[in-house]
Amino acid sequence: MASRATDTTKGSHVGKTKKPPARYWHEKKDENGDGKQTADADTQTQKRETSPKKRKKQNINGRGKPFKSRKRDTFPGPATIPEAKLRKFTRKGKTKEKINKHHFKLKEVIARSDEASEMAQKQAARFDLLLPEEAGFLEGDDDEDTCTISQQDIADAVDITSGTKHFDLNLSQFGPYHLDYSKTGRHLLLGGRRGHVACVDWQSKQLTCEINVMESINDVRWLHTEHMFAVAQKKWLYIYDSNGIELHCIRKFNDVLRMQFLPYHFLLATASATGFLQYLDVCVGKEVAAICTKKGRLDVMCQNPYNAVIHLGHHNGTVSLWSPSQKEPLVKMLCHQAGVRSVAVDKTGTYMVTSGMDKKLKVFDVRTFQPLKSYFLPAGASCLSLSQRGLLSAATGDVVQVYRDVWSSPVKKPYMAHRSRAAACELRFCPFEDVLGVGHGQGFTSMLVPGAGEPNFDGLDSNPYRSAKQRQEWEVKALLEKIQPELISLDPTHLGKVDLGTFQQRHQDRVQALGFDPLAKEKFVPRYKKKGRSSTGNVERRKRQVANMDKRDVIVKSMEDKTKLERERKAKEKKQAAIAGQKSALGRFQK
């Protein structure tokens, strides 16, 4: 076999045959005679070491040489964040409490928590820089009032998409119309006084459903999604779906004039002609509360988006604030010398605007319940509406006027004005859009109001571009996070505070019941032991043993005191019985 391998090797330069691989019988002892390494193995090792390896391609410049930049980074490290942005999203500081050195796992958990909090703060500040959109307002030329600019001029000046948001619906047969926009601002609900109801995707101009209920309609409202809406008809309250199919007829809610839906509580608040304020839980179809206001006909109603408190306007010029957990009003405010015609509250819950029969428009600070501004309108305002950016719209007959900064500085002239085809019945700003919807006797008008909508929306709360799957997931999450109606109050932050008076009183009662102060003594801290004897279970077991021993001493002492008192009582009774058993000198006269 050795000669065969040699012949093959000799003829390799002719036929260029490959050399066969080394075998274990090809051993060749080295000079020392160790026999640990063969010549063929040395050859294979050298070839393996000198064989070219596949390397990644290098960037080569025009001269055929690899290019290496020796310039230093001008801006090393992560991008800086302005301090103002960081302060805006400041969270809790790092934990400063001293932790026992043996609790190394707790230290790691706290360190990771602090790092995550700091990272979240920085990310929020960076993402805030990516939202540079601002609400642009209408600006006129030199010596030009913006209120003189017509809607047609604005529609011609803006882009095609924004221009299509100005339109008129000629519905003169069933007017005047009440309206409501969905929470995302995508869908529009119209309800005519003579029974016409229509659901429209107003941006694409697609009609979702259209029905005629064959009786008068007082108000319409969307529920938690654009697939259900409520209609206050002549006699009862009805619930319909987006296809116009009647789902429920709630006869407990009769003669309803105005409605408001609380999205985070899933409550539909209704005000009736009989003076009742009723709350309906749309999740379970149950009436939560029915309050008799004793104020007569309730035709003026709005909600405070900040704390979900209902504001009602009355014929005697007062405005009352209501919560479903109380049968009496939270606050009563005398706003006008005559009846109240309309009420509106901004989204922060800070300012309230009212209009009355005395032709005055007043602005109140809800925090102090004091008037800030008072304006006189020659014909008075029949309906009011506040936008997300603080613009106020007021309808005086067929003239719709929009005011800007009504609570910060005195307003001398309107920001915009528009004359509708008939007297306006209801005004409503569209969320996240510079659009004002006007329902009047001849149909519906969509106005362009630059600067009215919020440019930055929260995609997890109200996403105008959400899909059907996202809507379903949001609905499930909103139902799980539903707020109970008992938590509606003037100050929603009061729920997170500690009632010190109640805590002290409960502590005193507990001390009297137990006979000792459980908070006076320092807590027992078990000694740290090795070899796994300081596990969580063992530590808790030792704590319970010490607590039981302390409790046993207290119980033994209390039992001894009780036994002593019982012995003294028996001795006293025995003594009294002995005294009563003795014969007296006058005992013979007793029968």
Number of C-alpha atoms within 10 A of each C-alpha: 5 8 8 9 11 11 10 15 16 12 11 13 10 8 9 9 12 10 10 9 8 14 10 9 8 12 15 16 13 12 7 7 9 9 11 10 13 18 14 16 17 11 12 14 12 11 11 11 10 9 9 8 8 6 6 6 7 10 10 11 10 7 7 8 10 11 12 10 5 6 6 7 7 6 8 7 7 6 8 9 13 11 9 10 16 17 11 12 15 16 13 8 9 13 12 6 6 7 11 9 9 11 10 11 10 13 16 11 11 14 14 12 14 17 13 12 17 19 12 15 18 18 15 16 21 17 9 13 13 8 11 8 10 11 14 12 14 14 12 12 7 6 6 10 14 17 17 13 17 14 20 13 10 18 19 12 11 11 10 10 10 17 17 17 21 19 17 16 11 13 16 16 13 18 22 23 30 28 25 24 23 21 20 20 21 20 25 22 23 22 31 28 21 19 19 21 23 18 27 19 16 19 14 11 11 11 13 17 15 16 14 15 15 11 14 18 25 23 26 27 25 28 23 23 18 21 16 18 22 22 23 25 24 18 15 15 23 18 21 18 19 17 13 20 12 14 13 13 14 15 11 12 22 19 21 27 23 22 26 21 22 21 18 16 22 22 26 22 23 26 26 20 15 17 18 22 26 22 26 21 18 16 12 8 11 12 16 16 18 17 19 14 19 10 16 14 17 23 21 21 23 22 24 22 16 15 19 25 22 23 22 25 27 23 20 14 20 19 23 20 20 24 24 22 14 13 14 15 17 14 12 15 14 14 25 23 15 18 18 27 24 24 25 24 25 21 17 12 18 15 20 22 26 24 31 26 19 19 20 21 23 21 21 21 16 16 12 8 16 12 16 16 17 18 16 13 13 10 13 20 26 22 24 25 23 24 26 20 18 22 21 23 25 25 26 18 18 16 16 23 20 22 19 21 13 20 19 9 10 12 15 9 14 19 23 22 23 17 16 22 17 18 20 28 20 22 24 21 26 25 23 22 22 24 24 26 23 24 28 26 23 21 25 28 22 21 24 24 23 18 21 27 24 18 18 12 15 8 11 9 11 17 18 17 11 14 9 9 9 12 16 13 10 18 14 11 11 17 14 9 11 14 15 12 20 12 17 20 20 20 12 12 9 11 11 7 7 9 10 9 9 10 11 11 11 12 15 14 12 14 14 11 10 14 12 13 13 12 9 7 8 7 11 11 10 14 9 12 11 8 6 9 11 16 13 9 10 13 16 12 13 16 16 13 11 15 13 12 12 11 13 12 11 15 14 11 12 14 12 12 12 12 12 12 12 12 12 12 12 12 12 12 12 12 12 11 11 10 10 10 9 8 9 8 6 7 9 8 6 5 4
